Amino acid sequence: MANSNDSFTETTSTGWFSRLGKSISAVLFGIFLALVSVPLLWWNEGRSVTTAKGLAEGAKVTVEASADQVDAKNDGKLIHMTAKVEAKDTVQDAEFGVSAPGFIKLKRDLETYQWVEKESSKTKTKVGGGEETVKEYTYTKQWDDKAHNSDEFRNKIGHTNQPSTLTSATFVTGQATFSAYRLSDVLLSQWNDYVPHPLPAIDALPEALRAKATLQGEWLVLSATPDAPQLGDHRVRYQSIPAGEASILARQIKDTFEAYTTSFGTSIARITTGLASTESMFAAAVSENNIMTWILRVVGFFAMFLGLVMILAPLKVLADVIPFVGSIVGAGTGFVAFLIAVIGSCITIAFAWLYYRPLLGIGLLAVAGFGLYLLKGGLQKKAA
């Protein structure tokens, strides 16, 4: 164990028997992960297909409407409108005395100058199967928007952060109109087309902040020594959504809007800055669905792969008595786990597709079959 002012090194050793016991006990969790990945992958394909069908249904039933006056005949329908959004009140950040009359949203981004702990580790296998792990903790002072609790640091001495009462915050108008309609919280909450907002003048700040405030580029720095910030100093900047043209896709309920639910259970409620056509708004929704589908596919595959690695881990630990043999076995089990995870994921997705979209499922089963052929050939060569 080594210690210096802003770095801390910790060395730990684990015996072979201890490693073997841990790897065997982890097999159960590996089995759990591998099994959970299957319903996750299946559910994701179903979610993807039903969402796509729901969006297609929504595109067919969408009514193009004018926001100039409330039209009762569109009540309950999925409508597309373009109009000017206006705020009838003033959005303000009272703590900093920042007012934004006529703006829809005002967002305060706050960073604190504080200690930040970073951890890195290296593990080395020794003759006999034991392991030596060296962890290095480094400590740097830097601006960060996340509050780091120094009580959780590995080395607390000389690295103390004081809790702060100031945080990032978002302020939203309570009276947003969409021409003749009221803009609902459902749409306001998801509207995030922010642009930079001017910093307040120092003279306009509350007296408690004014004495230590300095403008530095896009930041308002609260420090007695802004060029050499001290622990606990803050800096803020602002973003906002101004009034202006916007396009919405949602269910009309009298003079406001809510999410529209299709017969497939797909919820549709969208708002975007500027003039956006119905086609472009649905295209964006389809793109988001595709991205989410691939993210969950990767998550499902990784869960299966990690589970298989944990199931096969005892083989590597057994071979680690001779380190280079353990490395070979570890590479082999890792490759096998990867290939089985690819095959298992493809088979799961393929059968899900056979259920939800048959033509694509047949193609994916062919890919999985080719993977099984490669795995069989590789195993036969090793056996020979």
C-alpha positions in Angstrom: 0.0 0.0 0.0 1.5 3.3 -1.1 0.3 6.8 -0.4 1.1 10.3 -1.7 -0.6 13.6 -1.6 -2.9 13.1 -4.6 -2.5 9.4 -5.4 -3.2 6.2 -3.4 -2.0 2.7 -4.4 -3.5 -0.4 -2.8 -2.2 -3.9 -3.5 -4.2 -7.0 -2.6 -3.6 -10.7 -3.1 -6.1 -13.5 -3.6 -5.2 -17.2 -3.3 -6.0 -19.8 -5.8 -8.5 -21.7 -3.6 -10.3 -18.4 -2.8 -10.5 -17.5 -6.5 -11.8 -21.0 -7.4 -14.5 -20.8 -4.7 -15.6 -17.4 -5.9 -15.7 -18.4 -9.5 -17.8 -21.5 -8.7 -20.2 -19.5 -6.6 -20.5 -17.0 -9.5 -21.7 -19.8 -11.8 -25.2 -19.5 -10.5 -25.3 -15.8 -11.2 -23.9 -16.5 -14.6 -26.7 -19.0 -15.3 -29.2 -16.3 -14.1 -27.8 -13.7 -16.5 -27.7 -16.1 -19.5 -31.3 -17.1 -18.8 -32.6 -13.6 -18.3 -31.0 -12.4 -21.6 -33.4 -14.7 -23.5 -36.7 -13.2 -22.4 -35.1 -9.7 -22.6 -34.2 -10.2 -26.3 -37.6 -11.7 -27.0 -39.5 -8.9 -25.3 -37.4 -6.3 -27.1 -38.2 -7.7 -30.6 -41.9 -7.7 -29.7 -41.7 -4.2 -28.3 -39.9 -3.0 -31.5 -42.5 -4.5 -33.8 -45.6 -3.4 -31.9 -44.1 0.1 -31.6 -43.4 0.2 -35.3 -47.0 -1.0 -36.0 -48.3 1.6 -33.6 -46.4 4.4 -35.3 -47.6 3.2 -38.7 -51.2 3.2 -37.4 -50.7 6.7 -35.9 -49.4 8.0 -39.2 -52.6 6.8 -41.0 -55.0 8.3 -38.5 -53.3 11.7 -37.9 -55.4 14.7 -38.7 -53.8 17.8 -40.0 -55.3 20.7 -38.0 -55.1 24.4 -37.5 -54.2 25.9 -34.1 -56.0 29.2 -34.9 -59.1 28.1 -33.0 -60.2 25.1 -30.9 -61.9 22.6 -33.2 -64.3 20.4 -31.2 -64.6 17.8 -34.0 -60.9 16.8 -33.5 -61.4 16.1 -29.8 -59.8 12.7 -28.9 -58.0 12.5 -32.3 -54.3 12.3 -33.0 -53.6 15.7 -34.6 -50.6 17.4 -36.1 -50.3 21.2 -35.7 -47.8 23.9 -36.3 -48.1 27.2 -34.4 -46.3 29.8 -32.3 -45.7 28.8 -28.7 -45.9 31.8 -26.3 -45.3 32.1 -22.5 -47.7 34.4 -20.7 -45.6 34.6 -17.6 -41.9 35.1 -16.6 -39.7 32.1 -16.1 -37.1 33.0 -13.5 -34.3 31.6 -11.3 -34.8 33.4 -8.1 -31.5 32.3 -6.5 -29.5 34.1 -9.2 -32.1 36.8 -10.0 -32.3 35.7 -13.6 -35.6 36.4 -15.4 -36.7 35.2 -18.8 -40.0 36.8 -19.7 -41.6 35.2 -22.7 -39.4 32.1 -22.5 -40.8 28.5 -22.3 -38.0 27.0 -20.3 -34.9 28.2 -18.5 -32.1 25.7 -17.5 -29.4 26.4 -15.0 -26.2 24.3 -15.5 -24.1 24.4 -12.3 -20.6 23.1 -11.8 -18.6 22.9 -8.5 -14.8 23.0 -8.1 -14.1 19.9 -6.1 -12.0 16.9 -5.5 -12.7 14.0 -8.0 -11.5 10.5 -7.4 -10.5 8.2 -10.3 -9.8 4.5 -10.0 -7.7 2.2 -12.2 -6.6 -1.3 -11.6 -4.2 -4.0 -12.9 -4.4 -7.7 -12.1 -1.5 -10.1 -12.5 -1.8 -13.9 -12.2 1.0 -15.5 -10.2 2.5 -19.1 -10.4 0.2 -21.3 -8.4 -3.0 -19.6 -9.5 -3.1 -16.6 -7.1 -3.8 -13.1 -8.2 -2.2 -9.8 -7.3 -4.4 -6.7 -7.9 -2.9 -3.2 -7.9 -5.5 -0.4 -7.6 -4.5 3.2 -8.0 -6.7 6.1 -6.9 -5.9 9.5 -8.1 -7.3 12.8 -6.9 -7.7 16.0 -8.9 -9.4 19.3 -8.3 -11.7 20.1 -11.2 -15.0 21.6 -12.2 -17.8 18.9 -12.3 -21.5 19.1 -12.5 -21.9 16.0 -10.3 -21.5 16.3 -6.6 -18.7 13.9 -5.4 -19.1 12.7 -1.8 -15.6 12.7 -0.3 -16.8 10.4 2.5 -16.8 7.7 -0.1 -13.3 8.3 -1.2 -10.7 5.5 -0.6 -8.3 8.1 0.8 -10.2 10.9 2.5 -7.2 12.7 4.1 -6.7 16.0 2.4 -9.5 15.4 -0.1 -12.6 16.8 1.6 -15.5 18.2 -0.4 -18.1 20.4 1.4 -21.7 19.8 0.5 -23.4 22.5 -1.5 -26.9 23.9 -1.5 -26.6 25.1 -5.1 -27.6 22.6 -7.8 -28.5 22.6 -11.5 -32.2 23.3 -12.1 -34.8 23.7 -14.8 -37.6 26.3 -14.6 -40.7 25.9 -16.8 -43.5 28.4 -17.7 -46.8 27.7 -16.2 -48.8 29.4 -18.9 -47.6 28.2 -22.3 -50.1 28.7 -25.2 -50.1 27.1 -28.6 -52.1 29.7 -30.5 -55.6 29.0 -29.4 -54.6 26.0 -27.3 -52.8 25.4 -24.0 -49.5 23.5 -24.1 -49.7 20.6 -21.7 -47.1 19.4 -19.2 -46.8 16.2 -21.2 -45.3 18.1 -24.1 -43.5 20.7 -22.1 -41.6 18.0 -20.1 -40.2 16.4 -23.3 -39.3 19.6 -25.1 -35.6 19.9 -24.9 -34.5 22.0 -27.9 -32.3 24.3 -25.7 -30.2 27.1 -27.0 -27.6 29.2 -25.0 -29.1 31.9 -22.9 -27.4 35.2 -22.0 -25.7 35.4 -18.6 -27.1 37.9 -16.1 -25.3 41.2 -15.6 -23.3 41.1 -12.3 -25.1 44.2 -11.1 -28.4 42.3 -11.4 -27.3 39.4 -9.2 -28.4 39.2 -5.5 -26.1 41.0 -3.2 -24.8 37.8 -1.6 -23.5 36.6 -5.0 -22.5 39.9 -6.6 -19.2 40.4 -4.6 -17.6 37.1 -5.8 -19.1 36.9 -9.4 -17.0 37.2 -12.5 -17.9 36.6 -16.2 -15.6 34.2 -17.9 -16.7 33.2 -21.4 -20.0 31.2 -21.2 -19.7 30.9 -17.4 -20.6 33.1 -14.5 -17.9 32.2 -11.9 -18.6 32.6 -8.2 -15.1 32.8 -6.7 -12.9 35.2 -4.8 -10.1 34.1 -7.1 -11.7 33.2 -10.4 -8.4 32.6 -12.2 -7.4 30.2 -9.4 -10.6 28.7 -8.2 -10.8 27.2 -4.7 -12.7 24.2 -3.4 -16.4 24.8 -3.1 -16.5 27.6 -5.8 -19.3 27.5 -8.3 -19.9 28.4 -11.9 -23.1 28.6 -13.8 -24.4 29.0 -17.4 -27.9 29.1 -18.8 -29.8 27.5 -21.6 -33.3 28.3 -22.7 -36.2 27.5 -25.0 -37.5 30.8 -26.4 -41.0 31.4 -27.7 -41.4 30.6 -31.4 -42.7 28.2 -34.0 -43.2 24.6 -32.9 -44.8 21.4 -34.3 -46.7 18.9 -32.2 -48.1 15.4 -32.6 -50.5 14.5 -29.9 -54.1 13.7 -28.9 -56.4 16.8 -28.7 -58.4 17.0 -25.5 -60.6 20.1 -25.6 -58.1 23.0 -25.7 -55.0 21.1 -24.7 -53.1 17.9 -25.5 -52.1 14.5 -24.1 -50.4 11.3 -25.3 -52.3 9.4 -27.9 -52.4 5.6 -27.4 -52.7 3.4 -30.5 -54.5 0.0 -30.6 -51.0 -1.5 -30.2 -50.3 0.3 -27.0 -47.9 2.8 -28.6 -47.9 6.2 -26.9 -47.5 9.2 -29.2 -46.8 12.7 -27.9 -44.1 14.7 -29.6 -43.1 18.3 -29.9 -40.2 19.9 -31.8 -39.0 23.4 -32.5 -39.8 24.8 -35.9 -41.9 23.7 -38.8 -41.9 19.9 -39.0 -44.1 17.9 -41.2 -46.1 14.9 -40.0 -43.8 12.6 -42.1 -40.6 14.0 -40.5 -42.0 13.7 -37.0 -43.0 10.1 -37.5 -39.7 9.4 -39.2 -37.9 10.7 -36.1 -40.1 8.4 -33.9 -39.2 5.4 -36.1 -35.5 6.2 -35.9 -35.7 6.4 -32.1 -37.5 3.0 -32.0 -34.7 1.5 -34.1 -32.0 2.9 -32.0 -33.6 1.6 -28.8 -34.1 -1.8 -30.4 -30.3 -2.0 -31.1 -29.4 -0.8 -27.7 -31.5 -3.5 -26.0 -30.1 -6.1 -28.4 -26.6 -5.2 -27.4 -27.6 -5.3 -23.7 -29.2 -8.7 -24.1 -26.2 -10.1 -26.0 -23.8 -8.7 -23.4 -25.9 -10.2 -20.6 -25.7 -13.6 -22.3 -22.0 -13.3 -23.0 -21.1 -12.2 -19.5 -23.3 -15.0 -18.0 -21.5 -17.6 -20.2 -18.1 -16.2 -19.2 -19.0 -16.5 -15.6 -20.2 -20.1 -16.1 -16.9 -21.0 -17.8 -14.7 -19.0 -15.4 -13.8 -22.0 -13.1 -12.0 -23.6 -16.1 -9.7 -20.7 -16.4 -9.0 -20.5 -12.7 -8.1 -24.2 -12.6 -5.6 -23.7 -15.5 -4.2 -20.5 -13.8 -1.9 -22.7 -11.7 0.4 -22.2 -14.7 -0.3 -18.6 -15.7 0.3 -18.9 -19.5 -1.9 -22.0 -19.7 -4.6 -20.0 -17.8 -4.3 -17.2 -20.4 -4.8 -19.7 -23.2 -7.8 -21.3 -21.6 -9.2 -17.9 -20.7 -8.9 -16.8 -24.4 -10.5 -20.0 -25.5 -13.4 -19.9 -23.1 -13.9 -16.2 -23.9 -14.1 -17.0 -27.6 -16.5 -19.9 -27.0 -18.7 -17.7 -24.8 -18.7 -15.0 -27.4 -19.6 -17.4 -30.2 -22.4 -19.1 -28.2 -23.8 -15.7 -27.2 -23.9 -14.7 -30.9 -25.6 -17.9 -31.8 -28.0 -17.8 -28.8 -28.9 -14.2 -29.4 -29.5 -14.8 -33.1 -31.6 -17.8 -32.4 -33.7 -16.0 -29.8 -34.2 -13.0 -32.1 -34.9 -15.2 -35.0 -37.6 -17.2 -33.2 -39.0 -13.9 -32.0 -39.0 -12.7 -35.6 -40.7 -15.9 -36.7 -43.4 -15.0 -34.2 -43.6 -11.3 -35.0 -42.2 -11.0 -38.5 -41.6 -14.4 -40.2 -39.6 -13.5 -43.3 -36.8 -11.8 -41.4 -36.7 -14.6 -38.9 -35.9 -17.2 -41.5 -32.8 -15.1 -42.7 -31.5 -14.8 -39.1 -31.9 -18.5 -38.5 -29.7 -19.1 -41.5 -27.0 -16.8 -39.9 -27.3 -18.7 -36.6 -27.0 -22.0 -38.5 -23.8 -20.9 -40.1 -22.4 -19.9 -36.7 -23.2 -23.4 -35.4 -21.4 -24.9 -38.4 -18.3 -22.8 -37.6 -18.4 -23.7 -33.9 -18.7 -27.4 -34.8 -15.8 -27.2 -37.2 -13.6 -25.4 -34.7 -14.4 -28.0 -31.9 -13.6 -30.9 -34.3 -10.2 -29.4 -35.2 -9.3 -29.0 -31.5 -10.4 -32.6 -30.8 -8.2 -33.8 -33.7 
